[in-house]
C-alpha cells in the first residue's frame, strides 16, 4: 500500500471505529445484561461479539475507502451516503438493545439496517465490486443478529419490553 493510500484509508477507519465507539458506549454493561437474558441454544458467547465486530468495522472501512478512491460523481456520493446512514443505524442499535432495553425497536431497527446494508452493497457494487463483496460478511452477521434479536426479545419480555 502506498503512503497516499494509507492516508486515504485512515479517515474511513476512524469513521467506522468512531461509530463502533459510539455504539460501544451503550454497551458498558452489555456482558452482564447479555448474560442475564434467556437466549436460544445457538446464541454465541458474549466474548465473540468484540472480535467479530472489530473485523466487520475494518472491512466496512476498507470497502468505503475503495468506493471513495475509485468512484466518481453521483454513484460514489450515493454509495457513501448510504454507507454513512447505515453506520448511524449500526450505532443506534446498541443503544436500543443494551442501553434502553427496547427489544422490539431493536429488532425492527436491525431489519431496517439490514435492508440499508443491502442497498449499500448494491451501490458499492456499482462503483467497485470488491467493495461490495467486503460487506457480505457484515450482511451475513446482520441476518444472524436479526434472528438473535428477535429470539432475545421474544424470550425476555420483562427485560426487553415484550
KAKAWO-V836090 format. One record per residue. N is the residue number from 0. SS is DSSP state (hx for helix, st for strand, lp for the rest). PSI is psi as a letter, one per 40 degrees, with the letter a starting at -180 (none if undefined). BURIAL is I if it has 9 or more other C-alpha atoms within 8 Angstrom, else O. Layout:
n	ss	psi	burial
N	SS	PSI	BURIAL
N	SS	PSI	BURIAL
This chain:
n	ss	psi	burial
0	lp	h	O
1	lp	i	O
2	hx	d	O
3	hx	d	O
4	hx	d	O
5	hx	d	I
6	hx	d	O
7	hx	d	I
8	hx	d	I
9	hx	d	O
10	hx	d	O
11	hx	d	I
12	hx	d	I
13	hx	d	O
14	hx	d	I
15	hx	d	I
16	hx	e	I
17	hx	d	O
18	hx	d	I
19	hx	d	I
20	hx	d	O
21	hx	d	I
22	hx	d	I
23	hx	d	I
24	hx	d	O
25	lp	e	I
26	lp	f	I
27	lp	d	O
28	lp	e	O
29	hx	d	I
30	hx	d	I
31	hx	d	O
32	hx	d	I
33	hx	d	O
34	hx	d	O
35	hx	e	O
36	lp	i	I
37	lp	h	O
38	lp	i	I
39	lp	i	O
40	lp	d	O
41	lp	e	O
42	lp	h	O
43	lp	i	O
44	lp	i	O
45	lp	d	O
46	hx	e	O
47	hx	d	O
48	hx	d	I
49	hx	d	O
50	hx	d	O
51	hx	d	O
52	hx	d	O
53	hx	d	O
54	hx	d	O
55	hx	d	I
56	hx	d	I
57	hx	d	I
58	hx	d	I
59	hx	d	I
60	hx	d	I
61	hx	d	I
62	hx	d	I
63	hx	d	I
64	hx	d	I
65	hx	d	I
66	hx	d	I
67	hx	d	I
68	hx	d	O
69	hx	e	O
70	lp	i	I
71	lp	i	O
72	hx	a	O
73	hx	d	O
74	hx	d	I
75	hx	d	I
76	hx	d	I
77	hx	d	I
78	hx	d	I
79	hx	d	I
80	hx	d	O
81	hx	d	I
82	hx	d	I
83	hx	d	O
84	hx	d	I
85	hx	d	I
86	hx	d	I
87	hx	d	I
88	hx	d	I
89	hx	d	I
90	hx	d	I
91	hx	d	I
92	hx	d	I
93	hx	d	I
94	hx	d	I
95	hx	d	I
96	hx	d	I
97	hx	d	I
98	hx	d	I
99	lp	e	O
100	lp	f	I
101	lp	g	I
102	hx	d	I
103	hx	d	I
104	hx	d	I
105	hx	d	I
106	hx	d	I
107	hx	d	O
108	hx	d	I
109	hx	d	I
110	hx	d	I
111	hx	d	O
112	hx	d	I
113	hx	d	I
114	hx	d	O
115	hx	d	I
116	hx	d	I
117	hx	d	I
118	hx	d	I
119	hx	d	I
120	hx	d	I
121	hx	d	I
122	hx	d	I
123	hx	d	I
124	hx	d	I
125	hx	d	O
126	hx	d	I
127	lp	h	I
128	hx	d	I
129	hx	d	O
130	hx	d	I
131	hx	d	I
132	hx	d	I
133	hx	e	I
134	lp	e	I
135	hx	d	I
136	hx	d	O
137	hx	d	I
138	hx	d	I
139	hx	d	O
140	hx	d	O
141	hx	d	I
142	hx	d	I
143	hx	d	O
144	hx	d	I
145	hx	d	I
146	hx	d	O
147	hx	d	I
148	hx	d	I
149	hx	d	I
150	hx	d	I
151	hx	d	I
152	hx	d	I
153	hx	d	O
154	hx	e	O
155	lp	f	I
156	lp	d	I
157	lp	d	O
158	lp	d	O
159	lp	f	I
160	lp	f	I
161	lp	none	I
